[in-house]
């Protein structure tokens, strides 16, 4: 994970992008998608990782888009070397929506890639025109590049955020709160690495269920849950519709489904649905937080971690109105301080904590020392 503050660009400064892909068609497609966007500048291309490593010191990019499957030096090895030589360089991976593509992308995120997008199809894809491919790529890639920067004159896709250290006066004071019955975590950009770092901190006897929304498509969420299950003290799995919410378990919302909770005769059960995306997301943190607030009231510990945009803000408002405890990751340890920053700036966070202190504080709030 790149622990960087979101960098502010000066007026007239553009984000410098290096495109790395062995496909000439893809390089041209990505270039066309980016070149007309104000604030972005494609400063070069490279056909493989070896060439990219030569061009990084020559071109000084701010962001590298990196394909995974390339000859001579693939994306994973290139990423390893970039992280060793240029730890502050932002890297966005191109991923294929296949079992192998998802698995390799998860590896890349673990190795320090900042984000990923679906690899654009070639111009010969059935039923898709070149223009539609460019339109989809622009919609997916441009926000993921811009999320790492604050554009001048309110040109950013992210909300204006206060400087680190300026939010102490905005912390939400709480009186006596009901004993917590559930933990809810929302996370996006940088989430797989963040979750991998902190979820193993939950002890084996942690008494509450933990529900997680990570913005990811189908297949990716299953692989994420499997990876986390291998390292955590508590069992981690992808949520199944209708399953009981049980203490001491961690459930991850499956891609393309909102995860909610409903009261049943025998307890609280998971409800998965494909209702409209919220904040352009499905699963959405807002859907989970709002549902949990309606079922559990204020007996909730919620944490909003690194991520682009404002998903979780409306749900945090619901939880706040019911008296829940709300934690936000600080900017210094966030890959992108969009989601936690929105909650902090709205005055909804009870505490703003570095990543490594989030789970210990959840454990403390749950009644353990």
N, C-alpha and C positions, 0 to 999 in steps of 0.2 A: 504494500500500500504506500502511495506517495503521500507523506504527511506534509502537505503544502497548503498555505493559505491561498484563497482565491486571489489571483493577481489582478491589480487594477491597471488597465491600459490607459496610456496617455492619448489626448485628442490627436486623431490622425494616425495613431499606431494600429497596425493590423496584426491579427494572429497569423503566425507563419507556420504553414502546414507542409510536411513532407509525406508523400504518398508512396508506400512500399508494397508492391504487388507484382507478381511475375506475369500477369495477364495485361497485355497492351490494352485490350478492350476495357478492362476494369480501371486501369490507370486513367484512361481518357474519360470514362464515365464519372469517376470520382472528381476529376479535375473540372469537368463541366458542371457537376453538382455544386462545387464550392466556389468556382471562380467568379460567379456573379453576385455572391453574397457580400454585402458591405461588411467590412471589418475582418475579412479573411483573405489570405494571400497564399496560393499554392506556390511555394518557392522551389519545388523540385520533385522529382520522382526517382524511384529506384526499383530495379527488377528483382532484387533479392536482398537478404539481410546483409551480406558481405558488402554490397555496394552502398546500402543504407548507412552502415557504420563508417564508411569513408566520407559520405556526404554530410553527415550530421555536424562534424566540426567545420565543414566548409560553409554550410547554409545556415547554421544556428536556428533550427526550427523550434517553435514553441510546442508543437504537437506532431506526433508521428501516427499515421494510420497504418496498421501493420497486418498484412495477410498472414495466415498461419501456414498454409501449404505452399512452399516455394522451394526451388532447387538450390543446391549449393549450401545455403543456410536458411533454415525454415524460421517461422515466426517465433517459436518458443526459444530457440537458441539466440535469436536476435534480441528478444526481450531480455533474456538473462544478461546479455552483454550490455544492453542499454542501461539496465538497472545498475550494473556494476560501474559503468563509466559515466553515465549521465542520470543520476538518481532523481533529478528534479524535472526531467523531460516527461511531458504527458504522453501516454501511449493509449490509443484506441484500437482494439483488435477488430478484424473482420472475421465473423464466425459464420459457419454454415449451420443451418437448422437440422442437423443430423445427430445421431448418437455419438459418432466420433467427433463431429464439430463441437457439440456441447461439452463433451468430456475434455477436449483440448482447450476450449475456452475457459473452463473452470480451472484448469491447470495454469493458464495464463493469468487469470485473475489472482490466483494464489501466489504467483511469482511477482506480482506487482503491476500488472496492467491496470490502468485507471478505469476503463470502461470497454464496451464492445458494441458492435452493431452487426446486423445480419449482412452477410456478404452479398453485394448486388449480383443478380443473375446476368449472364451474357446477353448480348443483343438478340440472340436467336431464341430466347425463351418463348415458349408457346403462349399466346394470349397476352403478352406484355409488350408494349411499345417501348422504344428507347426513352421517350419523353416520360412515360409513367414510371420507368425505373429511376430516372433522374429525380422525379418528384418525390418518390418514396425515400430515396437515399438522402435527399435534402432534408426531409422531415425527420429522419432518424439521426443522421450524422451531425448536422449543423448544431442542434441543441447540445449534443454530447461534446462537441468541441468548445462551444461558447461557455459551457457550465463551469469551466475552470478559470474564467476570467470575468472581470467586471468591465463592461464596455462603457466608454465615456458617454456622457449626456443621456443616461438612462437607456442605453442601447442594449443592455443585458437582458437575456431571457430569464434571469434569476431576479428575485426581489432584492431591493437595496438592503444591505445588511449593516449592522453597526460593527464598529471595530472591536477586535478581541479586547476583553477587559472593560468594555463600556456598558455591559449589560447587567452588572451586579445589582443596580437599583431596580431592575425590571423583574427580579425574581419574585415568584408568587409565594406569598406568606401563607402558611396553612395552620389551622388550629388542630384540634384532635381529629384524627381520621379513623375511619373504621378499619378493622383488620383486613389486610389484603387477601383476596381469594384467587387472583389470577394476575399474570404478567403478560403484557402485550408489547411487542417490539415492531417498529416500522423502520425500514432501511431501503436504500436504493444504491446509487453509485458508490462503489467501495465496500458494499455490504458483505460479499462473500469473504473477503479478507478480514473485515471487522468482526463478523460473526465467528469466524474460525479462531480469532484471537481471544474472544471473551466468553463464548458459551462454555468452553471447558472449565471456566471458573465456577460454574454452578456445582455445588457439592452433590454427592450421591443421594443425600437425604433431603434435598430441597423440597419443600412441602407443597408448592403451587404448580399448576400447569403454566406453560409458557407458549404463547401463540405468536408466530412471526409472519409478517408480510415482507418479502423481498421482491422487488420489481424484477421479474424474470419470466421468460416464456415457458410453455410446457417443455418437459424433458429436462431443462436446466434446473428447475426447482427440485425435481426428484434426485438429480445428481448432487445438488447442493445438500439436500437432506442426508443422502448416503455418506457424503464426505464428512459432514458434521457428526453423524452418528458414530463414525469410526474414531473420533477424537474426544467426544464428550462423555461426562460421567452419567448424564441422563440420556434415555433413549430419544433419538431424533427421527422423525419420519415425516413424509408428506401427508398432509391431512386428507382424510377420506370422508365423504359426505355421510352424515348420520352417526359418526363415531362419537363416543362419550369423551368429554373433556375431563381428563384424569390428572390428579396431582403427580408431580415429579416426571412429567413428560413434556417434550418439546415438539410442536407441530408447525410445519412450514406450509404456507398457503400454496396450492398448486398453481402453476402458470395458467393464465386465461380464466381463472375462477376467482371471484370474490370469496373470502372466507369470513363467515359470520358465526355467531352463536345464538342458539335458541333454547328456551326452557322446555324441558320434557318431563314426563311423569317420573322418570328414573334418574334425572339429573340434567346437566347442561350438555347439549350436543352440538356438533359442528354442522353448519349449513353452508354448502357450496352452491354458488349460482353464477350464471353468466349474464346478469343484468348489466346495464350500460356501464362502460368504463367511467371511472371517476378520476378527474385530473389526468385524463388520457391513459389511465392505468387500470389494468385488471390482472392480478389482484391489486386492490387499493388499500392503503393504510386507513384512509378515512372510513371505508366500509367496515373494517375490523374494529377500529376504535369506537365508532358510533354504535355498532351492535353490542360491543362489550359494555359500553356505558349504559345502554338500555337494559341489559340483563343483570349486570353486577352493580350498577350504581357507582358509588365512590370507592368500592372495595377493589380497586384496580391500581396496579403499578404499571405505568406506561413509559416506554423509552423511545425516543425518536433519534435515530442515528444518521450518519452521513448519507447524503442523497441530493439529487437535483430536484428543483421545483418546490412545491408547497404541499404535496400529499401528506396528510396527517394533521394539517392545521385545523380543518373543520372538525375532525374527530377529536382532536385535543380540546377544542372548545366545548364539545359535548361532555368529555370526561372532566374537564375543569369545573363545569357547572354542577357536576355531581360530587365534587370533592376528591377526585382521584389524585394520586401522586404522579407527577409528570417530570421525567428527566430528559435532558437534551444533551447530546454530545457537543463538546466545544469545537470551535472553529479550527484550533491548532491541530487537532488529531483527526479532523474530517477531511476526506478527499474532496468533497463538495459540501459547503455549509448552507445548502438551500433549504432542505426540509427542517433540520434542527434550528437553523437561523430564523425561519419563519415563525416557529413556535416560540422561540426566545423573544423575538421582536414584538410578538403579540402579547407578551407578558404572561404566558401560560406555563412557563417552566418553573418548577420548584427548585431545581438545581441544574447548573450547567457544569458538566464534568468531562474530563478527558476520557477517552475510550476505556482505558484500563481500570477506571474507577466505576464504570456503569454497573457491571454485575455485582461487585462487592456492595454497592449501595442498594441494589435491588434485594440482595440477600439480607442486608441490615433491615430494610423496610419490611421485609417479610417476617421479621421477628427473630432473626438469628444474629449472633455476635461473632 
